[in-house]
Amino acid sequence: MEWFGQNGVTTLYEIGSGKVLTGLARRIDKNISGVAVNTPADIDAALAAILG
């Protein structure tokens, strides 16, 4: 998580059930946001955000 923050990563996408990694990222670096991708609708939203 520290590497991500030091290298300009601002958003992480967690694929699968749960939100453990997004929660850890938030606690380690407040500048990194986490997005849990759990449903087909979440996948569509994540792709739209990534691809613009």
MARNU-119868 format. One line per 4 residues: number of its first residue (from 1); for each residue y, x, z of N, C-alpha, C. Coordinates in steps of 0.02 Angstrom, whole numbers, plus 50000, padded with zeros to 5 digits. Last residue first. Layout:
% MARNU-119868
NUM	Y/X/Z/Y/X/Z/Y/X/Z ~ ...
***
This chain:
% MARNU-119868
52	50267/49357/49058/50336/49336/49044/50341/49274/49009 ~ 50151/49408/49104/50165/49415/49033/50234/49391/49012 ~ 50158/49377/49241/50146/49445/49219/50168/49455/49146 ~ 50182/49239/49246/50227/49285/49280/50219/49356/49254
48	50073/49190/49174/50140/49176/49151/50190/49224/49182 ~ 49969/49234/49258/49974/49259/49189/50044/49248/49161 ~ 49997/49155/49371/49999/49228/49375/50006/49259/49306 ~ 49977/49026/49321/50043/49045/49346/50050/49121/49350
44	49840/49031/49287/49891/49016/49236/49960/49039/49258 ~ 49788/49054/49415/49777/49103/49361/49829/49093/49307 ~ 49822/48937/49482/49851/49001/49505/49844/49055/49451 ~ 49740/48848/49413/49813/48841/49407/49848/48905/49429
40	49613/48892/49457/49632/48898/49387/49708/48891/49376 ~ 49642/48979/49615/49623/48921/49576/49640/48932/49502 ~ 49687/49097/49676/49624/49067/49698/49599/49010/49654 ~ 49780/49226/49705/49758/49190/49645/49689/49162/49660
36	49918/49263/49803/49846/49249/49804/49829/49205/49743 ~ 50032/49387/49797/50017/49322/49769/49942/49314/49768 ~ 50152/49475/49893/50083/49465/49874/50072/49394/49849 ~ 50284/49593/49879/50261/49524/49888/50190/49519/49863
32	50356/49725/49960/50303/49706/49915/50283/49634/49930 ~ 50445/49752/50060/50472/49746/49992/50420/49725/49941 ~ 50378/49776/50177/50412/49711/50170/50440/49700/50100 ~ 50228/49845/50196/50290/49857/50159/50323/49790/50144
28	50133/49799/50290/50143/49870/50279/50210/49885/50246 ~ 50136/49659/50285/50148/49693/50349/50163/49767/50340 ~ 50108/49635/50151/50171/49611/50180/50187/49647/50245 ~ 49980/49687/50140/50035/49716/50101/50102/49697/50132
24	49910/49599/50223/49915/49670/50241/49973/49703/50204 ~ 49923/49480/50148/49950/49485/50216/49958/49557/50238 ~ 49854/49515/50032/49925/49498/50027/49958/49501/50096 ~ 49725/49534/50086/49762/49590/50058/49837/49576/50051
20	49693/49402/50132/49694/49459/50177/49736/49516/50149 ~ 49677/49276/50083/49743/49307/50076/49749/49369/50119 ~ 49546/49189/49990/49577/49223/50047/49644/49253/50030 ~ 49454/49219/49840/49471/49178/49898/49502/49220/49953
16	49536/49303/49701/49480/49281/49742/49503/49242/49802 ~ 49653/49429/49682/49608/49383/49646/49549/49366/49692 ~ 49814/49458/49716/49749/49460/49748/49705/49407/49715 ~ 49940/49553/49652/49902/49492/49640/49833/49501/49669
12	50097/49612/49708/50025/49622/49704/49991/49555/49693 ~ 50254/49676/49667/50211/49617/49673/50138/49637/49663 ~ 50314/49799/49657/50347/49749/49699/50305/49687/49709 ~ 50303/49971/49637/50266/49908/49633/50298/49859/49681
8	50364/50097/49649/50399/50042/49616/50362/49977/49608 ~ 50301/50193/49724/50298/50199/49651/50324/50137/49615 ~ 50302/50162/49856/50336/50223/49836/50341/50231/49760 ~ 50221/50047/49857/50292/50043/49873/50332/50103/49850
4	50096/50105/49825/50126/50054/49783/50201/50051/49794 ~ 50077/50191/49935/50084/50219/49868/50118/50169/49822 ~ 50060/50098/50037/50118/50142/50039/50131/50172/49970 ~ 49941/50041/50000/50000/50000/50000/50062/50044/50000
***
